[in-house]
């Protein structure tokens, strides 16, 4: 009977663990952004994405080697080093794509010149950008190859809030006047064109010189006074109009104060 010697080597323990960090973006607009990449963080650092969750080697890191980039959308979501895109792997995933000096990079810091790029990116679903890495420590020992990367989580763009163009504040009618206080609402980052039409001789408006283009919510008081002498048959009105712009043909909203002065003396 033949005899065999079988040598079973222990599986090497790789001294770092991938983090697979996720971050979120909404699809309100085309994305153009360069995001710094770091080795590992011990505290949360806004604006930097980190490759590793753990690094337990006794020697500090020296060199990061990058292989086998795999992108869900290669043309617009990718890694870049020193201004050059790291290409998606071709026939051989073992081709070394980048050698990055990380010896002076500390915890919680970004790696100089290594970034994750959103280049005119239209976000329609969740995205991924993975690479394989090996780390060489300061004793020149190569510590093993793992897959690391980032997940981009797509968020639906919030629906536009339908802001009512004019909001009533208060109204008063008595023997001497009829008055209405209203606020013209302006959505954030937008503007509204406000104009007024006064007819009949007893109407006024306060709150600002009109017509005007406003960029924030503005309150106006529309008022029609009663006649102060003998009975006056005049019918007076004050009417406020809101449009997107002075050239717009569409009125977003309007409000009116009116008063018939016949037999009505203050």
C-alpha positions as CSV (number, residue, x, y, z in Angstrom):
1,X,0.0,0.0,0.0
2,X,1.3,3.4,-1.0
3,X,1.9,6.0,1.7
4,X,1.5,9.7,1.2
5,X,2.6,12.8,3.1
6,X,0.1,15.6,3.0
7,X,1.1,19.0,4.1
8,X,-1.8,21.2,5.2
9,X,-0.8,24.8,5.6
10,X,-2.8,27.1,7.7
11,X,-4.9,29.6,5.7
12,X,-3.2,32.9,6.1
13,X,-5.0,35.5,8.2
14,X,-5.4,38.8,6.3
15,X,-4.8,41.5,8.8
16,X,-7.5,44.0,7.5
17,X,-11.2,43.8,7.0
18,X,-13.2,45.6,4.3
19,X,-15.8,48.2,5.4
20,X,-18.1,48.4,2.3
21,X,-19.3,51.9,3.3
22,X,-22.5,53.2,1.9
23,X,-23.5,56.7,1.2
24,X,-26.7,58.3,-0.2
25,X,-27.5,60.7,-3.0
26,X,-30.8,61.8,-4.5
27,X,-31.7,61.9,-8.1
28,X,-32.9,65.5,-8.2
29,X,-30.1,66.4,-10.6
30,X,-27.1,65.1,-12.5
31,X,-24.3,64.4,-10.0
32,X,-20.8,65.8,-10.3
33,X,-18.7,65.2,-7.3
34,X,-15.2,64.1,-6.2
35,X,-15.2,62.2,-2.9
36,X,-11.9,61.7,-0.9
37,X,-11.1,58.1,0.1
38,X,-9.2,57.1,3.3
39,X,-7.7,54.0,4.7
40,X,-9.5,53.6,8.0
41,X,-11.4,55.8,10.5
42,X,-11.7,55.7,14.2
43,X,-14.2,58.6,14.3
44,X,-16.8,59.7,11.8
45,X,-15.4,62.1,9.3
46,X,-18.0,63.8,7.0
47,X,-17.1,63.9,3.4
48,X,-14.5,61.0,3.4
49,X,-15.2,57.4,2.5
50,X,-13.0,54.8,4.2
51,X,-11.9,51.4,2.8
52,X,-11.2,49.4,5.9
53,X,-13.1,48.5,9.1
54,X,-10.1,47.0,10.8
55,X,-6.3,46.9,10.4
56,X,-4.7,44.6,13.0
57,X,-1.2,44.2,11.6
58,X,1.6,45.1,14.0
59,X,3.4,47.1,11.4
60,X,2.1,50.3,9.9
61,X,0.9,50.4,6.3
62,X,3.2,51.6,3.5
63,X,1.7,50.9,0.0
64,X,-1.8,50.3,-1.3
65,X,-2.1,48.3,-4.5
66,X,-5.3,48.3,-6.6
67,X,-6.5,45.6,-8.9
68,X,-9.8,44.4,-10.5
69,X,-12.0,47.5,-10.4
70,X,-15.7,46.6,-11.0
71,X,-18.2,49.4,-11.5
72,X,-21.9,49.3,-11.9
73,X,-21.7,52.3,-14.2
74,X,-18.2,52.5,-15.5
75,X,-18.5,55.7,-17.5
76,X,-19.7,57.9,-14.6
77,X,-19.0,56.3,-11.3
78,X,-15.3,55.2,-10.7
79,X,-12.1,55.6,-8.8
80,X,-9.4,58.1,-9.9
81,X,-5.8,58.2,-8.8
82,X,-3.6,61.2,-9.5
83,X,-6.1,62.5,-12.0
84,X,-6.3,59.2,-14.0
85,X,-9.3,57.0,-14.0
86,X,-8.7,53.5,-12.7
87,X,-10.2,51.4,-15.5
88,X,-12.6,48.5,-15.0
89,X,-10.7,45.2,-15.3
90,X,-10.3,43.6,-18.7
91,X,-9.3,40.1,-19.5
92,X,-7.0,39.7,-16.5
93,X,-8.3,40.9,-13.1
94,X,-4.8,40.5,-11.6
95,X,-3.3,43.4,-13.6
96,X,-2.0,46.0,-11.1
97,X,-3.9,49.3,-11.9
98,X,-2.4,51.6,-9.3
99,X,0.3,51.7,-6.6
100,X,-0.6,54.3,-4.0
101,X,1.8,55.6,-1.3
102,X,-0.1,55.6,2.0
103,X,2.8,55.5,4.5
104,X,2.1,59.0,5.8
105,X,-1.7,58.6,5.8
106,X,-3.1,58.6,9.3
107,X,-6.4,57.2,10.7
108,X,-9.3,59.5,9.8
109,X,-7.5,61.1,6.9
110,X,-8.0,60.9,3.2
111,X,-5.4,59.3,0.8
112,X,-3.8,62.0,-1.3
113,X,-4.9,61.9,-5.0
114,X,-7.2,58.9,-4.5
115,X,-10.9,59.7,-5.0
116,X,-14.3,58.3,-5.9
117,X,-15.7,60.2,-8.8
118,X,-19.3,61.0,-9.9
119,X,-18.8,62.3,-13.4
120,X,-22.0,63.7,-14.9
121,X,-23.8,60.8,-13.3
122,X,-27.5,60.2,-13.6
123,X,-28.7,58.2,-10.7
124,X,-31.4,55.7,-11.5
125,X,-30.7,52.9,-9.0
126,X,-28.3,51.8,-6.3
127,X,-24.7,51.8,-7.6
128,X,-21.4,50.0,-6.6
129,X,-17.7,50.7,-7.1
130,X,-15.5,47.8,-5.9
131,X,-11.8,47.2,-6.2
132,X,-9.4,44.5,-4.9
133,X,-6.5,45.7,-2.8
134,X,-3.4,44.4,-1.2
135,X,-1.5,46.4,1.5
136,X,2.3,46.3,1.9
137,X,3.5,47.2,5.4
138,X,6.6,49.1,6.3
139,X,8.5,45.9,6.6
140,X,7.8,45.3,2.9
141,X,5.5,42.3,3.7
142,X,2.5,42.0,1.4
143,X,-0.5,41.2,3.6
144,X,-3.1,39.6,1.4
145,X,-5.7,40.6,-1.1
146,X,-9.3,41.5,-0.3
147,X,-12.3,43.2,-2.1
148,X,-13.3,46.6,-0.8
149,X,-15.6,49.3,-2.1
150,X,-18.5,51.6,-1.7
151,X,-22.3,51.4,-2.2
152,X,-24.2,54.5,-3.5
153,X,-27.8,54.3,-2.3
154,X,-30.3,56.1,-4.5
155,X,-32.8,58.3,-2.9
156,X,-35.9,59.6,-4.7
157,X,-36.0,63.3,-5.2
158,X,-38.6,64.8,-2.9
159,X,-41.7,65.9,-4.7
160,X,-42.0,69.6,-5.2
161,X,-44.1,71.3,-2.6
162,X,-47.1,73.1,-4.1
163,X,-47.0,76.4,-2.4
164,X,-50.2,78.5,-2.5
165,X,-49.3,81.8,-4.0
166,X,-51.4,83.9,-1.6
167,X,-52.2,83.1,2.1
168,X,-54.9,85.1,3.9
169,X,-53.8,86.5,7.3
170,X,-56.8,88.6,8.4
171,X,-59.8,90.5,7.2
172,X,-62.0,93.3,8.7
173,X,-65.1,95.1,7.5
174,X,-66.7,97.9,9.4
175,X,-68.5,101.2,8.8
176,X,-65.2,103.0,8.0
177,X,-63.2,100.5,5.9
178,X,-62.8,97.0,4.4
179,X,-59.4,95.5,4.8
180,X,-57.6,92.3,3.9
181,X,-54.1,91.3,5.0
182,X,-52.4,88.6,2.9
183,X,-49.0,87.0,2.5
184,X,-47.6,86.3,-1.0
185,X,-45.6,83.1,-0.6
186,X,-42.3,82.5,-2.4
187,X,-40.8,79.0,-2.6
188,X,-37.2,78.7,-1.5
189,X,-34.7,79.7,-4.1
190,X,-37.4,81.2,-6.3
191,X,-39.1,84.6,-6.9
192,X,-42.6,86.0,-7.7
193,X,-43.8,89.0,-9.6
194,X,-46.5,91.0,-7.7
195,X,-48.7,93.7,-9.2
196,X,-51.8,95.6,-8.1
197,X,-54.8,97.3,-9.7
198,X,-56.6,100.0,-7.7
199,X,-59.9,101.4,-9.0
200,X,-62.6,103.7,-7.7
201,X,-60.6,106.3,-5.8
202,X,-60.9,104.9,-2.2
203,X,-58.5,102.0,-2.3
204,X,-54.9,101.7,-1.0
205,X,-52.3,98.9,-0.6
206,X,-49.3,98.9,1.8
207,X,-46.4,96.5,2.3
208,X,-44.1,97.5,-0.5
209,X,-43.9,99.5,-3.7
210,X,-45.7,97.6,-6.5
211,X,-45.2,96.2,-9.1
212,X,-42.2,94.3,-7.8
213,X,-40.3,91.0,-8.0
214,X,-39.9,89.5,-4.5
215,X,-37.6,86.7,-3.4
216,X,-39.1,86.0,0.1
217,X,-42.6,85.9,1.6
218,X,-44.1,89.4,1.8
219,X,-47.2,90.6,3.5
220,X,-49.5,93.2,2.0
221,X,-52.6,95.1,3.3
222,X,-55.4,95.8,0.8
223,X,-57.8,98.5,2.1
224,X,-60.9,100.3,0.8
225,X,-62.1,103.3,2.9
226,X,-65.7,104.3,3.2
227,X,-66.8,107.7,2.0
228,X,-66.3,110.5,4.5
229,X,-68.8,113.0,3.2
230,X,-72.1,112.7,1.5
231,X,-73.2,109.4,0.1
232,X,-70.9,108.4,-2.8
233,X,-72.0,106.0,-5.4
234,X,-68.4,104.9,-6.3
235,X,-67.6,101.2,-6.1
236,X,-63.9,100.8,-5.2
237,X,-61.6,97.8,-5.5
238,X,-58.0,96.8,-4.8
239,X,-56.8,93.7,-6.6
240,X,-53.4,91.9,-6.1
241,X,-51.9,89.6,-8.8
242,X,-49.1,87.1,-8.5
243,X,-47.1,85.7,-11.5
244,X,-43.9,83.8,-11.9
245,X,-42.3,86.9,-13.7
246,X,-43.2,90.2,-15.2
247,X,-43.3,88.6,-18.7
248,X,-45.4,85.5,-17.7
249,X,-48.8,85.3,-19.2
250,X,-50.1,83.1,-16.4
251,X,-51.5,84.4,-13.2
252,X,-50.7,82.1,-10.3
253,X,-53.2,83.7,-7.9
254,X,-55.1,86.9,-7.1
255,X,-57.1,88.4,-4.3
256,X,-59.5,91.4,-4.2
257,X,-61.0,93.8,-1.7
258,X,-64.2,95.7,-2.8
259,X,-66.6,98.1,-1.3
260,X,-69.8,99.9,-2.5
261,X,-69.9,103.4,-1.0
262,X,-73.6,104.1,-1.6
263,X,-75.3,105.1,1.6
264,X,-72.1,104.2,3.6
265,X,-70.5,107.1,5.3
266,X,-67.8,106.9,8.0
